Amino acid sequence: MSKWFNVGKLVNTHGIKGEVRVVSRTDFPDERYKKGNVLYLFLPNEKEPVEVKVASRRVHKSFDLLTFEGFHNVNEVEKFKGAIVKVPEDQLGELEEGEYYFHEIVGCKVILQETMEEIGTVKEVLTPGANDVWVIKAKKGKDILIPYIDQVVKKVDVKEKTIIIEPLEGLF
């Protein structure tokens, strides 16, 4: 049985030519939605996923607009609304040193380098621009946002699910 990874949610159709609107949750949308890539649509109330092959992708506002091979009008893709878009583990590929998949970071305990005090757990990864921002659910108080930069993140151990940080001045 394959382990599946969520890459987005198909929220609606777009236009009349079979384009669908996807809210992405993937680390690498350019790679994931490349023409010819296979995606799996997990529909509510269906036991087996629907396999589709990406025919095209474009970005519109905060959505990825996709078309699939063999689906050429809105009536053919209407049934996919609400589907969770996933890929199997074997499609993940190797990353370079210092790069991580979101699922490897989310759930890691965050520890201060100076005191070795655990401050919380990464609950989400944001991708606003120049660098990712990790959202830490603090043990006490509000969520903490830390940028994924060398000055802050000192060590990541995905096997042990721990991250050691040295916060920037004024972060706490």
C-alpha positions as CSV (number, residue, x, y, z in Angstrom):
1,M,0.0,0.0,0.0
2,S,1.4,3.4,-1.0
3,K,1.9,6.3,1.3
4,W,0.1,9.3,-0.2
5,F,1.0,13.0,0.1
6,N,-1.5,15.8,-0.3
7,V,-0.5,18.4,-2.9
8,G,-3.7,20.4,-3.0
9,K,-7.5,20.6,-3.2
10,L,-9.5,20.9,-6.3
11,V,-12.0,23.6,-5.3
12,N,-13.8,24.5,-8.5
13,T,-13.8,24.5,-12.3
14,H,-12.6,27.5,-14.3
15,G,-14.2,28.5,-17.6
16,I,-15.7,26.0,-20.1
17,K,-12.7,24.2,-21.5
18,G,-12.0,21.8,-18.6
19,E,-9.7,23.9,-16.5
20,V,-9.8,23.3,-12.7
21,R,-8.9,25.5,-9.8
22,V,-6.5,24.0,-7.3
23,V,-5.5,25.4,-3.9
24,S,-2.0,24.1,-3.6
25,R,-0.3,22.6,-0.5
26,T,2.7,21.4,-2.3
27,D,6.4,22.2,-1.8
28,F,7.2,22.4,-5.5
29,P,4.2,23.4,-7.6
30,D,6.3,23.9,-10.8
31,E,7.5,20.3,-10.5
32,R,4.3,18.7,-9.3
33,Y,2.1,20.2,-12.0
34,K,4.5,19.9,-14.9
35,K,2.9,18.7,-18.2
36,G,2.8,14.9,-18.3
37,N,2.9,14.4,-14.5
38,V,0.4,12.0,-13.0
39,L,-1.8,13.1,-10.1
40,Y,-4.4,11.2,-8.1
41,L,-7.8,12.7,-7.2
42,F,-9.3,11.4,-4.0
43,L,-13.1,12.1,-4.2
44,P,-15.5,12.1,-1.3
45,N,-17.5,8.8,-1.2
46,E,-15.1,7.1,-3.7
47,K,-12.9,4.2,-2.6
48,E,-10.3,4.4,-5.4
49,P,-8.6,7.6,-6.6
50,V,-8.9,8.9,-10.2
51,E,-5.6,9.0,-12.0
52,V,-5.2,12.1,-14.2
53,K,-2.3,13.4,-16.3
54,V,-1.5,17.1,-16.3
55,A,-2.0,18.7,-19.7
56,S,-1.3,22.3,-18.7
57,R,-0.8,24.6,-15.7
58,R,-1.0,28.3,-15.2
59,V,-1.2,30.5,-12.1
60,H,-4.2,32.8,-11.6
61,K,-4.4,34.8,-8.4
62,S,-3.7,32.4,-5.6
63,F,-4.7,29.3,-7.5
64,D,-3.1,26.8,-9.8
65,L,-5.3,26.3,-12.9
66,L,-4.8,22.8,-14.4
67,T,-6.1,20.9,-17.3
68,F,-5.9,17.1,-17.6
69,E,-5.4,15.0,-20.7
70,G,-8.7,13.6,-22.0
71,F,-10.8,16.2,-20.2
72,H,-11.8,19.0,-22.5
73,N,-14.8,20.7,-21.1
74,V,-16.4,21.8,-17.9
75,N,-18.9,19.0,-17.8
76,E,-16.2,16.4,-17.7
77,V,-14.3,17.9,-14.7
78,E,-17.3,19.1,-12.7
79,K,-17.4,15.8,-10.8
80,F,-13.8,16.4,-9.5
81,K,-14.9,19.4,-7.3
82,G,-13.9,18.8,-3.7
83,A,-11.2,16.2,-4.6
84,I,-8.0,16.1,-2.6
85,V,-5.0,16.0,-5.1
86,K,-2.3,13.6,-4.0
87,V,0.9,11.9,-5.2
88,P,2.4,8.6,-4.0
89,E,5.6,8.6,-2.0
90,D,7.7,7.3,-5.0
91,Q,7.0,10.6,-6.8
92,L,8.7,12.7,-4.2
93,G,12.3,12.5,-5.4
94,E,15.5,13.4,-3.7
95,L,16.2,16.9,-2.3
96,E,19.5,18.7,-2.0
97,E,21.1,19.2,1.4
98,G,19.3,21.8,3.5
99,E,16.0,21.3,1.6
100,Y,13.0,19.5,3.2
101,Y,9.5,18.5,2.2
102,F,6.8,20.2,4.3
103,H,5.7,16.9,5.8
104,E,9.3,16.4,7.2
105,I,9.2,19.8,8.9
106,V,5.6,19.9,10.2
107,G,5.5,18.2,13.6
108,C,9.1,18.8,14.5
109,K,9.8,20.1,18.0
110,V,11.6,23.4,18.0
111,I,14.4,23.9,20.6
112,L,16.3,27.0,21.5
113,Q,20.1,26.5,21.0
114,E,21.2,28.5,24.0
115,T,19.1,26.9,26.7
116,M,17.9,23.6,24.9
117,E,14.4,24.6,26.0
118,E,11.6,23.3,23.8
119,I,9.4,26.2,22.7
120,G,6.8,24.4,20.6
121,T,6.1,22.4,17.4
122,V,6.1,23.4,13.8
123,K,2.4,23.3,12.7
124,E,2.6,24.9,9.2
125,V,5.0,26.1,6.5
126,L,4.3,29.4,4.7
127,T,5.9,30.3,1.4
128,P,5.5,34.1,1.2
129,G,8.5,34.8,-1.1
130,A,12.3,35.0,-0.5
131,N,12.3,32.2,2.1
132,D,9.9,29.9,3.8
133,V,8.4,30.8,7.2
134,W,7.8,28.1,9.8
135,V,4.8,28.6,12.1
136,I,5.4,27.2,15.5
137,K,2.6,26.3,17.9
138,A,4.1,27.7,21.1
139,K,3.9,25.7,24.3
140,K,2.6,28.9,25.8
141,G,1.3,32.1,24.2
142,K,0.7,32.9,20.5
143,D,2.1,31.2,17.5
144,I,5.7,32.1,16.6
145,L,6.9,32.7,13.0
146,I,10.5,31.9,12.2
147,P,12.2,32.4,8.8
148,Y,14.0,29.4,7.4
149,I,17.4,31.1,7.1
150,D,20.8,30.1,8.3
151,Q,21.0,32.8,10.9
152,V,17.9,31.3,12.7
153,V,17.7,27.6,11.9
154,K,20.9,26.0,13.1
155,K,20.1,22.3,12.8
156,V,17.3,20.2,11.4
157,D,17.0,16.5,12.2
158,V,14.0,15.1,10.4
159,K,14.6,11.6,11.7
160,E,14.5,12.8,15.4
161,K,11.8,15.4,14.4
162,T,13.8,18.2,16.1
163,I,14.9,21.7,15.0
164,I,17.4,23.8,16.8
165,I,17.1,27.6,16.4
166,E,18.8,30.7,17.5
167,P,16.1,33.4,17.3
168,L,16.8,36.9,15.9
169,E,16.8,39.8,18.4
170,G,13.3,40.7,19.5
171,L,11.6,37.4,18.3
172,F,10.6,36.5,21.9
